[in-house]
Amino acid sequence: MNKLLALLILSPLAYAEKYHFTCENKNLIETNTSLVIDTDKKYIEFGNVLIVDEFTETASEINGSYSYKDENKILVFKTYYSFNKITGIFNRVNTSESAKFFQEYLCIKVIPLIPWKKF
């Protein structure tokens, strides 16, 4: 009975809404980049970029975008992000007129060594 009670208490922790990954760029040799996806608060954090625009989730994919506007509120560039939940492939597509690019990363799920708590 005590084991069942403990299982019921701890079971919500098994379905955490925040997932951590380390991602390696498949095209460039560079250091790994951290990726955090929070499906509860609906954001993606890739390196130091917080992606909150157009957050969508399906059974197999999570998508979001980041828009950068200048001081006059004119759109400079927009970047689209997609994460495949099955393969761990993370794509970044920049749609700027001056610098269009596509980058693909292979991500591996990790457990943070020191959990972050907001006070």
C-alpha positions as a Markdown table, in Angstrom:
| # | Residue | x | y | z |
|---|---|---|---|---|
| 1 | Met | 0.0 | 0.0 | 0.0 |
| 2 | Asn | 2.8 | 2.4 | 0.8 |
| 3 | Lys | 4.5 | 1.7 | -2.5 |
| 4 | Leu | 1.2 | 2.5 | -4.3 |
| 5 | Leu | 0.8 | 5.8 | -2.4 |
| 6 | Ala | 4.4 | 6.8 | -3.2 |
| 7 | Leu | 3.8 | 6.0 | -6.9 |
| 8 | Leu | 0.7 | 8.1 | -7.0 |
| 9 | Ile | 2.5 | 11.0 | -5.3 |
| 10 | Leu | 5.5 | 10.9 | -7.7 |
| 11 | Ser | 3.7 | 10.1 | -10.9 |
| 12 | Pro | 3.1 | 13.7 | -11.9 |
| 13 | Leu | 6.9 | 14.2 | -11.9 |
| 14 | Ala | 7.3 | 11.5 | -14.5 |
| 15 | Tyr | 5.4 | 13.7 | -17.0 |
| 16 | Ala | 7.5 | 16.9 | -16.7 |
| 17 | Glu | 6.6 | 19.6 | -19.1 |
| 18 | Lys | 10.2 | 20.9 | -19.5 |
| 19 | Tyr | 12.7 | 19.0 | -21.6 |
| 20 | His | 16.4 | 19.5 | -21.9 |
| 21 | Phe | 18.6 | 18.6 | -24.9 |
| 22 | Thr | 22.1 | 19.1 | -26.2 |
| 23 | Cys | 22.2 | 19.7 | -29.9 |
| 24 | Glu | 25.1 | 19.3 | -32.4 |
| 25 | Asn | 25.0 | 21.2 | -35.7 |
| 26 | Lys | 25.1 | 18.6 | -38.5 |
| 27 | Asn | 26.6 | 21.0 | -41.1 |
| 28 | Leu | 29.2 | 22.9 | -39.1 |
| 29 | Ile | 31.8 | 21.9 | -36.5 |
| 30 | Glu | 30.9 | 23.9 | -33.5 |
| 31 | Thr | 30.3 | 23.4 | -29.8 |
| 32 | Asn | 27.0 | 21.9 | -28.8 |
| 33 | Thr | 24.1 | 24.2 | -28.1 |
| 34 | Ser | 21.5 | 23.7 | -25.4 |
| 35 | Leu | 17.8 | 23.4 | -26.2 |
| 36 | Val | 15.0 | 23.6 | -23.6 |
| 37 | Ile | 11.4 | 23.0 | -24.6 |
| 38 | Asp | 8.7 | 23.8 | -22.1 |
| 39 | Thr | 5.4 | 22.5 | -23.4 |
| 40 | Asp | 3.5 | 23.8 | -20.4 |
| 41 | Lys | 4.6 | 27.4 | -20.7 |
| 42 | Lys | 4.8 | 27.1 | -24.5 |
| 43 | Tyr | 8.4 | 28.2 | -25.3 |
| 44 | Ile | 11.6 | 27.0 | -26.9 |
| 45 | Glu | 15.0 | 28.2 | -25.6 |
| 46 | Phe | 17.8 | 27.6 | -28.1 |
| 47 | Gly | 21.2 | 28.8 | -26.8 |
| 48 | Asn | 20.4 | 32.3 | -25.6 |
| 49 | Val | 17.3 | 32.8 | -27.9 |
| 50 | Leu | 13.9 | 32.6 | -26.4 |
| 51 | Ile | 11.3 | 31.5 | -29.0 |
| 52 | Val | 7.7 | 32.2 | -28.0 |
| 53 | Asp | 6.0 | 33.2 | -31.2 |
| 54 | Glu | 3.7 | 30.8 | -33.1 |
| 55 | Phe | 4.4 | 27.9 | -30.6 |
| 56 | Thr | 2.5 | 24.8 | -31.9 |
| 57 | Glu | 2.7 | 21.2 | -30.9 |
| 58 | Thr | 1.5 | 18.1 | -32.7 |
| 59 | Ala | 2.1 | 14.4 | -31.8 |
| 60 | Ser | 5.4 | 14.4 | -33.7 |
| 61 | Glu | 6.6 | 18.0 | -33.9 |
| 62 | Ile | 7.0 | 21.3 | -32.0 |
| 63 | Asn | 7.3 | 24.5 | -33.9 |
| 64 | Gly | 8.0 | 28.1 | -33.0 |
| 65 | Ser | 9.4 | 31.3 | -34.5 |
| 66 | Tyr | 11.5 | 34.4 | -33.4 |
| 67 | Ser | 11.0 | 37.8 | -35.0 |
| 68 | Tyr | 13.6 | 40.5 | -34.7 |
| 69 | Lys | 12.4 | 44.1 | -35.3 |
| 70 | Asp | 14.6 | 47.3 | -35.3 |
| 71 | Glu | 14.0 | 50.4 | -33.2 |
| 72 | Asn | 11.3 | 51.5 | -35.7 |
| 73 | Lys | 9.4 | 48.2 | -35.3 |
| 74 | Ile | 10.3 | 47.1 | -38.8 |
| 75 | Leu | 10.9 | 43.4 | -39.2 |
| 76 | Val | 14.6 | 42.7 | -39.8 |
| 77 | Phe | 14.4 | 38.9 | -39.9 |
| 78 | Lys | 12.2 | 36.0 | -38.8 |
| 79 | Thr | 13.6 | 32.6 | -37.9 |
| 80 | Tyr | 11.5 | 29.5 | -37.8 |
| 81 | Tyr | 12.3 | 26.5 | -35.5 |
| 82 | Ser | 11.0 | 23.0 | -35.6 |
| 83 | Phe | 11.8 | 20.0 | -33.4 |
| 84 | Asn | 10.9 | 16.4 | -34.4 |
| 85 | Lys | 9.9 | 14.5 | -31.3 |
| 86 | Ile | 10.7 | 11.2 | -32.9 |
| 87 | Thr | 14.1 | 11.7 | -34.5 |
| 88 | Gly | 15.5 | 14.5 | -32.3 |
| 89 | Ile | 16.2 | 16.7 | -35.4 |
| 90 | Phe | 16.0 | 20.4 | -34.7 |
| 91 | Asn | 15.8 | 22.8 | -37.7 |
| 92 | Arg | 16.4 | 26.5 | -37.8 |
| 93 | Val | 15.4 | 28.5 | -40.9 |
| 94 | Asn | 16.2 | 32.2 | -41.2 |
| 95 | Thr | 14.0 | 34.1 | -43.7 |
| 96 | Ser | 15.9 | 37.4 | -43.9 |
| 97 | Glu | 16.2 | 39.0 | -47.3 |
| 98 | Ser | 20.0 | 39.5 | -46.9 |
| 99 | Ala | 20.9 | 36.2 | -45.2 |
| 100 | Lys | 18.7 | 33.2 | -45.8 |
| 101 | Phe | 20.0 | 30.0 | -44.2 |
| 102 | Phe | 19.0 | 26.6 | -43.0 |
| 103 | Gln | 20.7 | 24.7 | -40.1 |
| 104 | Glu | 20.0 | 21.2 | -38.9 |
| 105 | Tyr | 20.9 | 19.9 | -35.5 |
| 106 | Leu | 20.8 | 16.4 | -34.0 |
| 107 | Cys | 19.6 | 16.7 | -30.4 |
| 108 | Ile | 20.0 | 14.2 | -27.5 |
| 109 | Lys | 17.9 | 14.4 | -24.3 |
| 110 | Val | 19.9 | 15.2 | -21.2 |
| 111 | Ile | 19.1 | 15.7 | -17.5 |
| 112 | Pro | 20.3 | 19.0 | -16.0 |
| 113 | Leu | 23.0 | 18.5 | -13.5 |
| 114 | Ile | 21.7 | 21.4 | -11.4 |
| 115 | Pro | 18.0 | 22.1 | -11.8 |
| 116 | Trp | 17.1 | 25.7 | -12.2 |
| 117 | Lys | 14.5 | 27.2 | -9.7 |
| 118 | Lys | 12.9 | 30.5 | -10.2 |
| 119 | Phe | 12.5 | 32.4 | -7.0 |
